[in-house]
């Protein structure tokens, strides 16, 4: 291996560290598992330290791995800033952008993309609005908002709004690291129905869940309904219940440092689709068009 690990291999390490699994990292990066495994192993050989403890539950960062992760994140932040500072910026583009977003988008998707846009277009006055799906739709149609990022999978079928898909995030079952369901070969909603369930209720998550439960004739045994993803994470990690949430909000650790695993379900569970939304009956403002194009470019670049 070269003395300087390639960014590609560092990206493999970062994906494994964030997901806790080689299989998930390979899916997220659209590469083979062997490529991820080889890349991580070569970095460890170059550094002369173990970055992960390889356990049945997944890949657990060592102390050296945790320190290395912080440095790798700084590397990718610096790379992003270098590209942003070198790209042809448009300081002459001015105006106001009223950008609406849903709760999940605001917390788990938008911040780094917004920062890139603001560095590229410093003359644009961005106004942020967090709102529910109905409020966003009404705001776009009424001209209060110029453009929005939201869960387009929640849009009403008869909407006149235009939409562009940015990311499709699978939903999986979250369980604690010692949960008995981890030993099952196949897990479906019938198994989940036997467990205390932690229901997330923001961004119409509860309504969406009940729609995919309905065809089975089953329903979750809801122990607790909450608007906090972190509350779901902590309750699941501590063994109080299970939940079904999207990969976009998944993190392998709770705030208390307890492990969370996720399981693919045998029943068909719809993805959580995040996208841009705007009123297609009129042209976008110049700032909104710039934001539209910048986000599509950023997502295409991966």
Number of C-alpha atoms within 10 A of each C-alpha: 10 8 8 8 14 12 13 11 19 20 19 24 26 20 20 25 22 17 22 24 20 23 17 16 24 19 12 15 14 9 13 13 18 12 14 24 18 13 21 23 17 16 23 16 13 14 13 9 12 17 25 22 12 14 9 7 14 19 18 21 20 15 12 12 19 15 12 17 19 11 12 17 14 12 14 15 12 12 13 13 15 11 11 17 13 9 10 9 14 14 12 10 14 14 13 15 21 18 20 30 24 22 19 19 21 17 12 12 17 16 11 12 14 15 13 18 19 16 16 21 20 15 16 23 14 18 11 14 16 18 18 16 22 11 13 25 25 12 19 21 19 11 12 14 23 23 29 30 26 32 25 21 16 17 16 12 7 6 10 14 15 13 19 15 17 19 15 18 17 15 23 20 20 26 26 26 21 15 16 9 17 16 9 9 7 13 17 14 20 16 13 21 16 11 18 18 23 24 26 22 16 17 19 13 17 14 13 16 19 13 13 17 19 10 9 11 8 14 18 21 15 15 13 15 15 14 14 12 18 15 18 26 29 21 21 26 27 20 16 17 25 29 23 23 24 18 20 17 16 19 17 22 19 19 11 10 11 16 23 26 24 23 17 16 17 12 14 12 18 17 16 21 18 24 20 21 25 27 22 13 10 8 11 16 14 15 22 23 14 18 23 19 11 17 19 15 11 13 12 9 7 6
